[in-house]
Amino acid sequence: MTLKELLIQEIDNTPDELLVELLSLVRSLKSSPPSQLNIYEQLLERIDYLEAIIGIRKGLESFERGEGIPADLAMTALQRQFNIPPCP
């Protein structure tokens, strides 16, 4: 899936109030001098948020396709990998 396709999918699944804020931010970037560091940082935060959502959705889709593993097996594997003692 391309970045554009992922963004369109996220837009379809994002509440309108968040999209209004994002649109406002993008418009302000287009009309303001590019040296406004605060706006740039806000944009990076929004991108990070969208990337997190995309990652979570991909994981859920993978799990729904049966590609996941049960939590107890995952915990056992992590305990072995990081030498974590089992819970009592």
BALO-392423 format. One line per 2 residues: their letters; for each residue x, y negated, z of N, C-alpha, C. Coordinates in steps of 0.2 Angstrom, whole numbers. Atoms other than C-alpha are relative to their C-alpha. Layout:
# residues N
a = X Y Z X Y Z X Y Z; ...
***
This chain:
# residues 88
mt = 4 6 0 0 0 0 4 -6 0; -4 6 1 7 -17 -5 -2 -5 6
lk = 1 4 -5 9 -31 7 -7 -4 -1; 6 4 2 -5 -41 -2 -6 5 2
el = 6 -4 -2 -17 -26 0 -1 1 7; 1 0 -7 -13 -24 18 -3 -6 3
li = 2 6 -2 -16 -42 21 -8 -1 -1; 7 0 2 -33 -41 12 -4 4 5
qe = 4 -5 -5 -38 -26 23 0 -3 7; 0 4 -6 -33 -36 38 -5 -5 1
id = 5 6 0 -43 -51 33 -7 3 1; 7 -3 -1 -58 -40 31 -2 2 7
nt = 1 -3 -6 -56 -33 48 2 -5 6; -2 5 -5 -51 -49 57 -6 -5 2
pd = 6 5 -2 -64 -60 67 1 -7 -3; -1 6 4 -68 -76 58 3 -6 4
el = -3 5 -4 -62 -87 73 7 0 -1; -8 -1 1 -44 -80 70 1 -2 -7
lv = -2 2 7 -45 -83 52 -1 -7 -1; 1 7 0 -51 -101 54 6 -3 3
el = -6 3 -3 -36 -104 65 6 1 -5; -6 -1 4 -24 -96 53 -1 -4 -7
ls = 0 4 6 -31 -105 38 2 -8 2; -2 7 -2 -29 -122 48 7 0 0
lv = -8 0 0 -11 -117 51 3 0 -7; -2 0 7 -8 -113 33 0 -7 -3
rs = 2 6 3 -16 -129 27 5 -6 3; -4 5 -3 -6 -139 40 8 0 -3
lk = -6 -1 3 10 -131 33 1 -3 -7; 0 2 6 6 -136 16 0 -8 -1
ss = 0 7 0 3 -154 20 5 -4 5; -5 3 -4 16 -157 33 7 1 -2
pp = -7 -1 1 35 -159 32 2 7 2; -2 -7 -2 43 -142 32 5 0 6
sq = -4 0 -6 54 -147 47 -3 1 7; 4 -1 -7 40 -144 60 1 7 2
ln = -2 -7 -3 48 -130 70 -6 3 4; 5 -3 -4 33 -128 81 -5 4 -5
iy = 4 -3 5 22 -124 66 3 6 -3; -3 -6 3 34 -112 59 0 6 5
eq = 0 -5 -5 35 -103 76 -7 3 1; 7 -2 -1 16 -102 77 -1 5 -6
ll = 1 -5 6 16 -94 59 4 7 1; -3 -7 -1 29 -81 64 -3 4 6
er = 4 -3 -5 19 -77 80 -6 3 -4; 6 -3 3 3 -74 69 2 6 -5
id = -2 -5 4 13 -64 57 2 7 4; -2 -6 -4 20 -53 71 -7 3 3
yl = 6 -3 -2 2 -51 77 -3 4 -5; 3 -4 5 -4 -45 60 4 6 -1
ea = -4 -6 0 11 -33 59 -2 5 5; 2 -4 -5 6 -26 75 -7 4 -1
ii = 6 -2 2 -12 -24 70 1 6 -6; -1 -4 5 -6 -16 54 3 7 2
gi = -3 -6 -3 5 -4 63 -5 5 4; 5 -3 -4 -9 1 75 -5 4 -4
rk = 5 -3 5 -21 4 61 3 6 -4; -3 -6 4 -9 15 51 1 6 5
gl = 0 -5 -5 -6 25 67 -6 4 1; 6 -3 -1 -24 28 70 -3 3 -6
es = 2 -3 6 -27 32 52 4 7 -1; -4 -6 0 -13 45 53 -3 5 5
fe = 2 -4 -5 -20 52 69 -7 3 -3; 7 -2 3 -38 53 60 1 6 -5
rg = -1 -5 5 -30 63 46 3 7 3; -3 -6 -3 -23 76 59 7 0 0
eg = -8 0 0 -5 70 58 3 -1 7; -2 1 -6 -4 66 76 1 6 4
ip = -1 -6 -5 1 77 91 -3 -2 6; 3 1 -6 -8 79 107 5 -4 5
ad = -3 4 -4 -3 67 121 5 4 5; -4 -4 -5 4 81 133 6 3 -4
la = -6 -3 4 15 88 119 5 -6 -1; -4 6 1 21 70 115 4 -2 7
mt = -3 1 -7 25 67 134 5 5 1; -5 -5 -1 34 83 135 6 -1 -4
al = -6 1 5 45 79 120 4 -6 3; -4 6 -2 49 62 127 4 1 7
qr = -3 -2 -6 53 69 144 7 4 -1; -7 -4 2 66 81 136 5 -5 -3
qf = -5 5 3 73 67 125 3 -4 4; -3 5 -5 76 55 139 1 2 7
ni = -1 -3 -7 78 67 153 -4 -3 6; 5 3 -5 63 61 162 -3 6 4
pp = 3 -6 -3 57 73 176 -7 0 0; 7 0 1 40 79 175 -4 -3 6
cp = 4 3 -5 26 71 185 -3 6 5; 2 -6 -5 21 81 201 -7 1 -1
***
